[in-house]
Amino acid sequence: MQTTFTEAQLADPAIARANEILRTCVHCGFCTATCPTYQVLGDELDSPRGRIYLIKDMLENDRPADEKTVRHIDRCLSCLSCMTTCPSGVHYMHLIDHARAHVEKTYRRPLMDRLLRGLLARVLPYPGRLRLMLRGAVLARPFARLMPDARLRAMLALAPKRVPPASDSDRPQVFAATAARRMRVALLTGCAQKALDPDINEATIRLLRRLGCEVVVAQGAGCCGALTHHMGQEARAHASAAANIRTWAAEYRGGGLDAIVINTSGCGTTVKDYGHMFRTDPALAADAALVAGLAADVSEVLVRLGLPEGAPKGVRVAYHSACSLQHGQQIRTAPKDLLKRAGFEVVEPADSHLCCGSAGTYNLLQPEISGQLKARKVATLEARKPDIIAAGNIGCITQIGSGTAVPVVHTVELLDWATGGPRPRALGPG
């Protein structure tokens, strides 16, 4: 794709990166075949290729975002399926992230949009605040039909019926390995996951310790920044990321770290991109690259450790591959291989490359499109007649779980159970 940015524009590292990405696009349209929003809406402007044209026009002409451009950018899930499909290696993630930041700086959204986005940015990254909001949602759910906005109704529908208490395992501390020590790792305990399902972190810690890991929950580590990053709120996102970078870099230089373990794949995709996010920051660039290089999904670390082989359990697990894991991090086989090794029968749904519609805050801000994608995903999963559905991302677990009676649990909970841990709470009594 030809571009006409001026030398002055290209002096901005963000524009220079956008120019590199735009020039790799050859208009082939392969991305439309795997784009969930194009599948649902059938509009070229709701495909990666169409959005690339809109972004190019906006950035080249150095103009504020308009309502039309914002509408189509907002409809993008950032599922990154297009990056898996693209034969030219177009790094769509960096381009859409830059476009969202430009929208945030140059476009004044309608009042309700501003209020909802402000609420999400000030609540979701903070587990204590989120627990309070979830308790309020439990009380408000009977009145959902009276809510004036579909997005408010969607928030109530997705809230859990029971808000779990905070877990002691989430507070800063060091967990000693319960077998001969083989690795020392830091665990990103996350933000929304702490409030929605603290059992995931507990299962992760138990499993890693059982396999010889000393697990550090470091003081100062918190939200990875993904939630606000994907809303274009760069300052908030970078502040969260910078706190993590400083914390983990200090831990690496102090006690040493073999990996930074992440059990929420949406967070993993963002942390692995810290090096790019801070590439022009002289104070943080080197540490950001260090942290990004240490970051690993929990399934990657478990492969390195070697999971004990388990006997067949007669349990059929439908594995949902989170977009941030299969497209964002290009991790496709490890979780399935681990489940099979632990003794589970593993099946996959049709069109496993398509998003479930969760996508961070997407299911809250775009409930209609998200609902269609959820219905499609649930139907394909249920068609495999599983006993359990497994996924590696809390957003997917919440989204799919709100649309099916089949128990939905994190992959690591099943692996913990198979190697001596407790039966996952979501499965009910054994």
N, C-alpha and C positions, 0 to 999 in steps of 0.2 A: 504494500500500500504506500503510495506517495504521500509525503507530508510537506508542509510549507511553514514550519515554525521558523521564527526569526532567530538570529544569533542571541539577541537579548533574552528571548524566551528560553532558549536552550541553556542559558546560564543557570537556570533554576534546575537543580538535580531532579526534582519530581517531574518536570516537563521533559527533561532529557530522557528519563526512564520511560515516560509515556511514549515519546517519539520512537525509542528503540522497539517497544512492543508493537506499536501501530505499524511500523515498517516490516515486521515479520508476517503480518496478516496478508494472505493471498486471495481473500474473498471466496474461498472454496465452498463454504457453507456446510462442511461436514459437521460443524458444531450444532447446527439446527436439529440434526437427527437425534441428538442426545440431550438437548436442553429441555428440562421439565416445563418451564413456562411456555416455551414454543409449542410443546406437545399439548398443553392445556388450552392456550389462547390462540395459536395459529397465526400470530402477528409477527412479521419479520422484525419489528422493532422490539419485540419481546424475546429475541434470540441473541446470542452473543454477537453475531455479525452485525445485527441491527444496532445493538447498543454501542458497539465499537464505532460505527459511523456517527452516532449522536455525540459520543464522547470526543471524537476527533474534531468535529465541527465546533463544539463548545470550547475545547482547549485551544485549538489553532486560532480561533477568532478572539480568544481571551475575553469571552463574554460571560456574564452571570448565567447560571442555570435557569432555564425556563420551566414552566409547569409540565410541558410535554416530555422534556428530557428527564425531569425528576420522576415523573410517573413510571417511565420504562426502566430507569435505573433502580428505583425502589422495588420494582417487581422481580429484580434479579435475586436469586437465593444465595448467590456465592457458593453454590454447590461444587463448582469447578469441574463438573463433568466435561465441559468443553475443553479443558486443558488436557484431559486424558485422551480425548478424541482428536485434537488438533494435530495434523501431520506436520505443521510448520513450527510448533513449539511456541505459540503465542502465550505469553504469561498474562493471561486475563486477570488473575487475582490482583496483581499490582496495579493494573489499569483501572479496574472497578473500584479498588480501594482509594486510588487517587481521585477518581471521579466523585466518589461520595464525600471526600473531604472538600472538594471544590463546591459541591452542592451545599454543604453545611455552611461554608463561608459566604456564599453569594446568593442564596435563595432563602426567602422568608416564607416558611410554611404556614398554612392555615393554623389558627389558634389551637384547635383540638389536636392536630399533629404535634405541635410544639409541646403541648402539655403532656401528651402520652409519651413522647420520646424523652422528655425531661424526667418524667416519673420513672421510666425504665432505667435510664442512665444513673439515677440517684438511688435506685432500690436494688436492682438485680445483682450488681457486683458486691453487695454488702449482705452477708448471710443473716445478720441480726435483723436488719430492716426487712429483708425478704420474708423471714419467718412471720413478722408482724403483719405484713401485707397478706400472706397466705392465710393466716388466721382470720383476718378480716374477710377474705374471699370466701372462706367456709361459711361464715355468717351471712354473707350477701348472696350466695348462690341461689337460694329460693326466689330471689327477686331479680334474677338475671334478665328475664323477659322485659323488665321495665327499664333496662339500661338503654340510653338513647343512641349509643354507638356500638356497631357490631364488634369493634375491637375490644371494648370493655366486656362484652358478653363472651368473647373468646378467652379473655384472661380468666374469667370466672370458671369457664368450662374446663380449662387446663389445670386449674389449681387442684392439688390432691385433696381427697376427702379427709385425710388425717395429716397433720403437720408433725413430722417426727421431731423429737427433742434433739438438741445439739449433742454431738458426739465428743467425748473426751479425747478421742484420737486426733481430732482436728487442731488441738492446741499445740503450740510449739514445744517440741520435745524430741528425744532420740530414742528409737526403739531398737534394742539389741537384737541381733540375729539369734534365732532359736536353734540353728544348726551351725556347723562350722562356717565362719564368716568368709564370704567369697567376694562381696561387693559392698560398697557404701554408696547409698543413693539418697537423693532428696526427693520428696514427694510433693507435687503440686496438689494441694487439697482443694483448690478451686474456690468458687463463690456460690453460685446457684446450686451446685451439686451438694454442698454442705447442708443446705436448707431442705432440698427436695428429697435426697436419699443418702444420708450419711453412712448407710451400710456399705456403700461402694468403697469408700476410703478404708473402712475397717477391714473389709475383705482383702483389699489390696495389701494393706500392711501385714495382715496375718500370712498371706501367701508369700510375699517377698521375704519375710522373716524365716518362714519355714524352709525356704530355698537358699538361705544363707546370706541374706541382705541385712545390713544395718540401715535402718530407714530414718532419715532426718526430716522432721517437719520444722522448717526453719522460721525463726522469728523474723517478721518483716515481709514474708512472701504472701501474696494474696491473689486477687483477680488478675488474670493474664492480660486483660485489656481487650479481649476479642469482642465482647458485647458492644462496647462503645466504639471500638475501631470500625466495626461494620455499620455503625450508624454515622460514620464520618466525623466523629468527635475526637479528632486527633490529640488534642491536648490532654483530655481525660485518659485516653487509651495509652498514650506514651508515658503519662505519670504512673499508671499502674505497672506498665512494662518495666520502666526504669527502676521502680522499687524492687521488683523481682530480680532484675539483673544485678543490682548492687548486693542484694541478699545472697544470691546463689554464688556469685563470684567470690564474695568474702568466705562463704562456706567451703568453696573449692580450694581456696588458698589456705584455709585454716585446717580443717580436718580431712580434706580431700573428698572428691566425688567421682564415682565412676559413671554416673548417669543422673539425669533429672527425669524422674518417672512421671508420666502424665496419663491419667486414666479417663480423661474427657477429650475425645479426639479433636473437637473444635478448638480447645485450648492448645492442643499439641501443634496444630497447623500454625497457629499464631506464634507460639514460643519458638518454633523452628524458623520463623521468619524474623526474629528479633535482629539478626545481623543486618538484614536489609533495612528494617525500620530505623536503625540507628547508625547507618553506614556513614552519614555525614556529621555525626556528633563526635567531636574529638575526645570528649570525656568518657563516652560510653561505648564507642564503636568496637574496641577490642574485647571488652567484657561481654557485649551483646553477642558478638560472634562466638565467643567461648560458650556462653549459655546455650545458644542455638545449636551448637555442635554436641553438647551434652544431652540435649532434650531427646527423649525417646518415649514412644507409646509403651504402655505397660506390656503389650503383646511382644514388642521387640525385645524387651528386657527378659521376659520369660523364655523366649526362644534361646537367648544367650545363656540363661541359667540352666535350661534343660528341664522340662517338666516331667515328673515321673509318669510312666505309662500306667493307665488305669484299666480295669476290667470293663467289658461292655455293661452298660447300665440300663439298657432298654428304654432310654429316654430320647425322644426325637426333638432336636433343637433346630428351629429355623433361624438361620443367622442373617441378620440385617446388617449390611455393610454401610456404616455411616459415610456420607459423602466426604467429610473432612478427613476420614481415614483412607478410603480407597482412592479418592481423587486428590485431596489436599496433600496427603503424605505418601500416597502410592503404596499403601500397605493393604494387601488384598488376601493373601493366603495364611498369614501367621495366626490370626484369631481362629480360623476354621481348623487349621492343623492342630492347634493346641486343644481345642474342644474334642476333636477326634482322638487325639492321644490320651485325653482324660477319660475316654470311654463313651462319649456321647455320639449318637447318630446325628450327623449334620446335613441339613438340606438348605437350599437357597431359593428365594422366590424368583419368579420371572421378572425380567427387567430390573435386575438387582442394582444396576447402575443409576437408576432414577431416584431422586430425593423423596424423602417421606414428607417434606413440607415443614419441618421444624426450623432448621437454619437459624439458630440463635434466637433473635426476636421476631423472625419472619412470621411465625404462626400467630403472633400477637398483633402485628402491624398489617399483615396481608391475610386475614383469616379466610377469605373466600377461596383464593388460590391454594392456600395451605390446606384447607379442608378437602379440596378435590384431590390433591396429591396424597393426603393421608388415606382417604378412602381407597385410592388405587393401591397404595402400598399395603394396607391392611388386607385387602382382598387377595393380593398375590401371596402374602405370607400365610394367611389362613388356608389358602388352596393347597398348601403342602401338609396340612393337618398335623401341625406340631403340638407337642406337649408344652413346649416353652419357646419363647422368642428371645434371642440374645442380641445385644448390640453393645457397642463400645463408646456410647456418647449419651450423656444424661438428657440432652434435648430430644434425641430420637426415642429414648425410652419413654419419656413423658408424652411425646406426641403419639406414638404408636399405642402406648398403653391406654390413652384416652379413647381409642377407637376399637378395642378388642377385649374380649373376655379371657384370651390366652395370656398367661403371666408373661410379663416382659422384664427381663433382668439384664444386668451388666454381665458381659462375658467373664470378667474376673470373679464374679460371685459364684458362677458355676465351677470355675477352675479351683477356687478355694474350697468349695463344697466337696469336689471330687478328690481333693488331697487332704481331707481331714477337718475342714472347717464346717461351720454350721450350715444347715439347710437355709437357702435364701428365704428371707421373710416373705417376699412376694409370692412364693410358691405355696404358702399356707402350711398347716401342720402335715407332717409326713404320714 
